[in-house]
C-alpha cells in the first residue's frame, strides 16, 4: 500500500489513505457480539443487510478519526423503527421453519443400540447352551 501511495497522484493518495484506514479499522477492531446477542432467528436477508449497513454507517466516524474505542458498541436488538414488517404469504422470509428432526434422529440412534443388545444377548445364550465357561471362571 505504501508503494502504491508513492507512485499515485494526489487524488489517488487520498483514496488509498482512506482504504488503508478502513483496512486498519477492520484489522484492529474485532467484532465480537455479546453472548446475549447470539440467537437463531429466521429473518429476511434484506433486513439483515440493511441493519448491518446502518450499524457500519454509525461506526464511520470512528474509522475516519482512527478512534477504534467504540467499535464494539453494536446493537444486538433492532429498535422499533427497524422491526420486520408483517409476513406476506409467498414472500421471501415467509416460509415456515423446517420441522424438527428429533424423532428420526432418536430412531436412528436406538436402532444400532438394539442390534448391539440383541447380538450380546444371542452370544450370551449360545455360550450358556454350549456350556462353555467364560475366561477366568472355573
C-alpha positions as CSV (number, residue, x, y, z in Angstrom):
1,X,0.0,0.0,0.0
2,X,2.9,2.3,0.8
3,X,4.4,1.7,-2.6
4,X,1.2,2.5,-4.3
5,X,1.0,5.8,-2.5
6,X,4.4,6.8,-3.7
7,X,3.5,6.4,-7.4
8,X,-0.1,7.7,-7.1
9,X,-1.2,11.2,-7.8
10,X,-2.6,13.4,-5.0
11,X,-6.2,12.4,-5.5
12,X,-5.3,8.7,-5.6
13,X,-3.2,9.1,-2.5
14,X,-6.3,10.4,-0.6
15,X,-8.3,7.4,-1.7
16,X,-5.5,5.0,-0.9
17,X,-5.2,6.5,2.6
18,X,-9.0,6.1,3.1
19,X,-8.7,2.4,2.1
20,X,-5.7,1.9,4.3
21,X,-7.6,3.5,7.3
22,X,-10.6,1.1,6.7
23,X,-8.2,-1.9,6.4
24,X,-6.7,-0.9,9.8
25,X,-10.2,-0.5,11.3
26,X,-11.3,-4.0,10.1
27,X,-8.0,-5.4,11.3
28,X,-7.8,-3.7,14.7
29,X,-11.5,-3.7,15.6
30,X,-12.7,-7.3,16.2
31,X,-16.4,-7.5,16.1
32,X,-17.5,-10.0,18.8
33,X,-21.2,-9.9,19.6
34,X,-22.2,-10.4,23.2
35,X,-23.4,-14.0,24.0
36,X,-26.9,-12.5,24.7
37,X,-27.0,-11.2,21.1
38,X,-26.4,-14.6,19.6
39,X,-29.6,-16.2,18.7
40,X,-31.0,-18.1,15.7
41,X,-34.0,-16.2,14.3
42,X,-35.4,-16.6,10.9
43,X,-35.2,-13.3,9.2
44,X,-35.4,-11.7,5.7
45,X,-31.8,-11.3,4.3
46,X,-32.6,-7.8,3.1
47,X,-33.4,-6.7,6.6
48,X,-30.2,-8.2,8.0
49,X,-28.1,-6.5,5.3
50,X,-29.9,-3.2,5.9
51,X,-29.3,-3.4,9.7
52,X,-25.6,-4.3,9.2
53,X,-25.2,-1.4,6.7
54,X,-26.8,1.0,9.2
55,X,-24.5,-0.1,12.0
56,X,-21.4,0.2,9.8
57,X,-22.5,3.7,8.8
58,X,-22.9,4.5,12.5
59,X,-19.2,3.4,13.0
60,X,-17.9,5.5,10.1
61,X,-16.8,8.4,12.4
62,X,-14.6,6.1,14.3
63,X,-13.0,4.8,11.1
64,X,-12.1,8.3,9.9
65,X,-10.7,9.5,13.2
66,X,-8.6,6.4,13.9
67,X,-10.6,6.1,17.2
68,X,-11.5,2.4,17.5
69,X,-12.6,2.6,21.1
70,X,-16.3,2.4,20.3
71,X,-16.1,-0.2,17.6
72,X,-17.6,-3.0,19.8
73,X,-20.7,-1.0,20.6
74,X,-23.0,-2.8,18.2
75,X,-26.8,-3.1,18.8
76,X,-28.0,-6.6,19.1
77,X,-31.7,-5.8,19.2
78,X,-33.2,-3.7,16.4
79,X,-35.1,-0.6,17.6
80,X,-38.8,-0.2,16.8
81,X,-38.1,1.6,13.6
82,X,-36.3,-1.4,12.1
83,X,-38.7,-4.2,13.1
84,X,-39.7,-6.7,10.5
85,X,-42.9,-6.0,8.6
86,X,-45.8,-8.4,8.9
87,X,-45.2,-11.6,6.9
88,X,-46.8,-11.8,3.5
89,X,-47.6,-15.3,2.2
90,X,-45.2,-16.2,-0.6
91,X,-42.7,-13.5,0.4
92,X,-39.0,-14.4,0.7
93,X,-39.0,-14.6,4.5
94,X,-42.4,-16.1,4.9
95,X,-41.5,-19.7,4.7
96,X,-42.1,-21.8,7.8
97,X,-39.0,-23.2,9.6
98,X,-38.3,-26.9,8.9
99,X,-40.0,-29.4,11.2
100,X,-37.7,-30.7,14.0
101,X,-36.0,-34.0,13.1
102,X,-35.6,-35.2,16.7
103,X,-37.8,-38.4,16.4
104,X,-36.0,-39.6,13.3
105,X,-32.6,-39.0,14.9
106,X,-33.7,-40.8,18.1
107,X,-34.9,-43.7,16.0
108,X,-31.5,-43.8,14.1
109,X,-29.7,-43.9,17.5
110,X,-31.9,-46.6,19.0
111,X,-31.6,-49.0,16.1
112,X,-27.8,-49.7,16.5
113,X,-28.2,-49.9,20.2
114,X,-31.0,-52.5,19.8
115,X,-28.8,-54.5,17.4
116,X,-25.9,-54.4,19.8
117,X,-28.1,-55.6,22.7
118,X,-29.6,-58.4,20.6
119,X,-26.2,-59.6,19.5
120,X,-24.9,-59.6,23.1
121,X,-28.0,-61.5,24.3
122,X,-27.6,-64.1,21.5
123,X,-23.9,-64.6,22.2
124,X,-24.6,-65.0,26.0
125,X,-27.3,-67.6,25.5
126,X,-25.3,-69.5,22.9
127,X,-22.4,-69.8,25.3
128,X,-24.8,-70.8,28.1
129,X,-26.4,-73.6,25.9
130,X,-23.0,-74.9,24.8
131,X,-21.8,-75.0,28.4
132,X,-18.6,-73.1,27.8
133,X,-17.3,-71.1,30.7
134,X,-16.1,-67.5,30.4
135,X,-12.3,-66.8,30.8
136,X,-11.5,-66.6,34.5
137,X,-14.4,-68.9,35.5
138,X,-14.0,-72.4,36.9
